[in-house]
Amino acid sequence: MAARAMSLDGVVDRFRFVPTALRRLERAPLAAALDAEIRHVDTWSAGRLAYYVDTRATGRPVVLLHGVDAAASSKEMAPLFDALRGERPVYALDLPGFGLSERADRAYDRELYRAAVRRFLTDVVREPGGADVIALSLSSEFVAAVACEEMSLVHSLVLVSPTGLGREAPGASAVLRTIAHVPPVAGALYRMLASPPSIRWFLKKSFVGAPDPGLVDYAIRTSKEPGAHRAPLAFISGALFTEDAFERLYARLPVPTLIVHDQDPYSRFERLGDLQQRNARVEVARVAPTRGLPHFEQLDATLEVVRRFWAQDPW
């Protein structure tokens, strides 16, 4: 019996390291994209959404909405959050399926994103007269739809490199849209698009100079989260875009709107002139040289045009 006990003790000693090794293999939680308080709001259609907030300053709240891509998050709005947090209450929402928000298996479409933005403005921000919203890329369509439906939620809009203003429909090619609907192939497609080399390549196209290293690093990290493929594949499939956003959204905008743009490899702006003729509430500012993320490479110039726009209030 003594020999048997010694033998068992040896086995236990030999495998004593296993719990430690397993803990090392556990996935560390995704870090915060912004150095700010993180809160959550539960929604019926999109589950639990995370957002960053700094309400130490007073005034009309500013709401920041990041873009939509293979590795999107509120990190895309970090320069604006940090610059404005001492001046105004600032909120930055991680959209459904991105960042620290829930990434459950559900149908991701434009109605889900519109509902999430509407719920956030209604139940979290709750600003009488509406918030000043800054939206990047495709999120411009989501908040434009909300403004058209419930003008009281949005006081003004700043749309940075918005989609839907080119003469051709935005989004991926027909081949990629088809692949995004085929689960086995779609998974491989996402793994390719979200690989570190691909993320660096795509972000490099959005910068005149070298891409912001913090943005690259966080994009790589967030793209490895469980369920990270779901929302981006819906984006690639075309389910998040509004057909003819020019007519259905931008031409109908009922609130003062500033469009900030320059060159952008992912968005076209041929119809900006037409939009200004159709909608007197729309202003345009070019911040150059930039390629879709002016608030990273030309932060001071971007803030200058935004603050000048806000200074017109009351419109």
DAZIJO-V845210 format. One record per helix or strand of 2 or more residues. SS is the DSSP state (2 for helix, 1 for strand). FROM is the first residue (numbers start at 1). LEN is the number of residues. If there is no record, write none. Layout:
SS/FROM/LEN
SS/FROM/LEN
This chain:
2/2/13
2/18/8
1/37/7
1/47/8
1/62/4
2/74/11
1/90/4
2/110/16
1/131/6
2/139/11
2/151/3
1/154/7
2/174/6
2/183/11
2/196/9
2/213/10
2/229/9
2/245/4
2/250/3
1/256/6
2/272/7
1/282/5
2/294/4
2/299/12
